[in-house]
Amino acid sequence: MYFSAINAAIKEEMQLDPGLVSEAERARFINDGMKKIAELQLIELSYLDPAASTQYPTMPIGLTKIRNLYWNDIPLRSLKPAQAEDLDTTGTPIGYVWEAEVVRLYPIPVVAGELRWTYTGTPADCTTTDLAIGAVTLPNLPTLWHPLLVDYACHRSHRKNGNILMSREYKNDFTIAMANTLRTYISSLNSQIVTADTPEEAISDEYTVPFTEEVV
């Protein structure tokens, strides 16, 4: 769902005079919902640099953990600094080192390439421009999580308007949807795990969904 479609769905659910909850407030509620989902630290986000050309590529904003890096759709190996010493030349990157605040590609690319990141972290915020009718910006979350942003924003909108009963209903809907979607998502992640140099462990589906109260 585009942000504009999420915004339209919130308005349809709320059936409110648009003046009661502003576009800026809806954008804030949607952004808070994305951060709430990202707090699980399991959600795979994505970032594409279509023309990376330096040893120090631009890193995604909000990145906390790299899951995979792909150079022209070829997976790069995660290297330790000592392993990269013999690769400190130029050529087609085959690995990377993440140290301090930078990622370094090895060997140093001689021509630009498509660098695709998958990672966990904080999704980029949407703006009121993204909520406009016809806008085509997507949340940086897997699509199965998009509908949850509608429930979350409705919960916050009703709470802002003082309708505590409806706010609690949507909060409950969001919490249940989080748990159900998480189980589906973990199952999907586990099915993608393949043998590698350092095999990933399957993720337990016995995962507690956090939900703390927010200030509207």
N, C-alpha and C positions, 0 to 999 in steps of 0.2 A: 504493500500500500504506500502510495506517495503521501508526504506530509499533508498535502492539500486534501486527499481522500480521508485521511485520519481526522482532519479538522472538520470536514463535512459530516463525518459519522458522529463526531462529538456533538455537533449542533443538532443533528437529527435525534440523537438519544436524549439530549437535554430539552429540546423543544422550548428554548429560551429566547427571549428578546436578546439579540446579540449584544446589546449594550450592558447586560448584566455581567457578562464575562467577556472581557476584551480579547482581541487577537493576541496581544502581548501576554496576557495571563494564560491563554490556552497554550501558547508556545512554551511558556515556563512550565506548565503542568506536564506537557508532553516531554520536555527535556528532563524533568524530574523523574518521570516514568522510565525513560531510557536509562538514567543513572541507577534507578532502583533495580532494574533488570541486570545491568552491568555489574552491580555489586556482587552478584553470584560468582564473578571471576571465572566463569565457564563459557561465556558466550563468545563465539568466534566472530570477531570483526574483520573487515577487509579494507585494504587500501591499495590503490594501483598508481604507480608512477610510470607513465607510458614511455618515458624517455630518460631513464636514469643513465648517467654518464660519468659519475665520479666514484672514487673509492668510498666517499662518505655520503651516502644517499640521504635524502630527506626522510625523516622518520615520521610515522603517523602521530598526530597530536593525541595525547591521552594514553599512549601505549604503556602497559605495565609488564607484559610478557609476550615474547615472540613465539608463535606456534610454528610457523613455517615461512620461508622466503623462497620465491620462485623467480628465476631469471629466464625470461622467454619461455615460461611454463615448465622449466626444468628445476626441480627442487635443489636448493643449496644446502650444504652441510653446515651444521653449527660447529665451529672450530674453537679450540683453545688457542690463546696467543702463541704458544710454542709450536702448535701444529701449523700455524699460518706463516711462520718464518720462511719456510722454503717456497712459499707461494707469493712472496712480496715482489711480484713481477707484473707484467701487463699481459692481458689475454682475456679470455671469457671467464667470468666469475664462476667458481665451483663451490665456494663456501663463504662464510661470514664470521666475524667476531663481534660480539656485543660487549663493549666495555665502557664503564662510566655512562656518559650520556650520548654515545655515538655508536653506530654500526659501521664496520669497515668490511668492504668486499674484497675477496682474494680469488684470483689475481685481480689487479686493478683493471677495470674495463677499458678496452681500447676503442670501442664503439658503443653508442647508446643502445640500451636494451629495455625491455618491459620488465619492471620489477614489481612483483605482486606480494603483498604482505598479508598474512593471516595472523591475528593477535588477539589478546584480551586487553581490555582497558576501558576507557570512557568514550562513548560515542560522541561525535561532534554535535553541537546543539543545532536545532532548527531555528529559523528566524520567522518573523511575521511574513516576510516575502515568500518563504517556503509554504506558508499556509494558504496563499492566494489561490483562487479557483484557476485550475489549469497548470499550476506549478508542478514540476516533475522531479522534485528532489526526494530521494528515498532515505529513510532512516538507516543508519549504519548498524543494523541488527538483522539477523536472519529473518526471513519473511514470516515464519510461524509466530514470531513474537510481536508483530505489528498490531494485531487486533487488541492486545493487552493494553496498548497505550490509550485506546479509547476508554476502556473501563477505568484506568487510572486517572485520566484527565477528568472524566465525569465525576469520580469520587472527589477530586479536589475542587471541581467547579461547584458541586452541590454544597460542599463544606464551606466554601467561600461565601455562598449565598445564604448560609444558615440553615439549609435543609439537612439536618444531621441524619435523619432516618434514611434518606436516599443516598447520602454520602456513605453511610455504613454498608448499605446494600452493594454499592459499586465497589467499595473496598473489599468486601467479602468475595464478590465475583472476581476481582483482580487477584486476590490471594489464592483462590481455588484454581484459577487459570494458570497462575505462576507454577503451582505445584504440578498440575497435569502437563503443562507444556515442558516443564523441566524434565519430567520423566521421559517424554517423547524425544526431547533434544539429546539427553544423555544416551539414550538407546541409539540414536542416529550417530552420535560421536563415537560410541564404542564400535559400531559397525564399520567405521572408517579407519580404525586403528590397524596399521599393518606393521610387519616386522621391519625394523630399521637398525641403524648402527646402535642406537639407544632406544629400544622399544618403549613405547608409551604404555602405561598401565591403564586398564579399563577403569572408568569412573563409576563409583558406587552410586546407585540411584536412591540411596537412603540419604538424601541431602535436605537439610532444613532450609526452608525459604524464609529469609529475614523480612520483617516488615516493621518499621519504626514509624512513629507518628511524625507528621511534617507540620511546619508552620506555613499557613496559607499566605 
